[in-house]
Amino acid sequence: MAEDTASKYFEIVEQAWKLSDAAREYVKNAGREVPVQEIVDKIFLPSGIIDVGKTQREGGNPPKVFFNSPYGLQYRPEQNDWIPFRHGQISL
């Protein structure tokens, strides 16, 4: 049972990395400086896994995008990228 739960959380983190990779690829292909909001609108929101309300309330600066799970993506301006973070409890 714990292995199934751990596997579920691993899949969620993998999903976060895939969205991070998609954002990086989008910027690379754009060949220009891409505003953070454009990445949110074109990559993150269409994914269907974003908690829009929480992201709007708590997104902050630098921005964070909260998933409908205990994870999300956080923007790192120094590196100009998005990395996964955990914002909620997990139980193994």
C-alpha positions in Angstrom: 0.0 0.0 0.0 2.7 2.5 0.9 4.5 1.6 -2.3 1.4 2.5 -4.3 1.1 5.9 -2.4 4.8 6.6 -3.0 4.4 5.8 -6.6 1.5 8.2 -6.9 3.5 11.0 -5.4 6.4 10.2 -7.7 4.1 10.4 -10.7 2.9 13.9 -9.5 6.5 15.1 -9.2 7.3 13.7 -12.6 4.3 15.6 -14.0 5.7 18.8 -12.5 9.1 18.2 -14.1 7.3 17.6 -17.5 5.6 20.9 -17.2 8.9 22.5 -16.2 10.5 21.0 -19.3 7.6 22.1 -21.5 8.0 25.7 -20.3 11.7 25.6 -21.0 11.1 24.2 -24.5 8.4 26.9 -25.1 10.9 29.6 -24.3 13.6 28.0 -26.3 11.4 27.7 -29.4 10.1 31.3 -29.0 13.5 32.7 -29.6 12.6 35.8 -27.5 12.1 36.8 -23.9 8.8 35.2 -22.9 6.8 36.8 -20.0 6.0 34.5 -17.1 2.3 35.1 -17.6 2.5 33.8 -21.1 4.0 30.5 -19.9 1.3 30.3 -17.3 -1.4 30.9 -19.9 0.0 28.7 -22.7 1.6 25.8 -20.8 0.4 25.5 -17.3 -3.3 26.4 -17.4 -4.0 24.1 -20.4 -2.5 21.2 -18.4 -5.7 20.9 -16.4 -3.8 20.2 -13.1 -3.5 23.8 -11.8 -5.4 25.0 -8.8 -6.3 28.4 -10.4 -7.9 29.9 -7.3 -5.0 29.1 -5.0 -2.5 30.2 -7.6 -4.3 33.5 -8.0 -4.5 34.0 -4.2 -1.0 32.8 -3.2 1.1 32.8 -6.3 3.3 35.7 -5.0 6.5 37.1 -6.5 8.5 35.3 -7.7 5.4 33.4 -8.9 4.3 29.9 -7.8 1.8 27.7 -9.6 -0.1 25.4 -7.3 -1.4 22.0 -8.6 -4.5 20.3 -7.5 -2.2 18.1 -5.5 0.5 18.8 -2.8 2.9 20.0 -5.5 3.4 22.9 -7.8 6.0 24.9 -9.7 8.0 27.8 -8.5 9.7 30.3 -10.8 13.4 31.0 -10.1 14.3 34.4 -11.7 18.0 33.9 -11.2 18.0 30.8 -13.4 15.0 31.8 -15.5 13.3 28.4 -14.9 10.5 26.6 -13.0 11.2 23.9 -10.4 8.8 21.7 -8.5 8.0 22.4 -4.9 5.7 20.8 -2.3 3.0 23.0 -0.7 0.9 20.4 1.0 1.1 17.4 3.2 1.8 13.9 1.8 1.3 10.7 3.7 3.2 7.6 2.8 
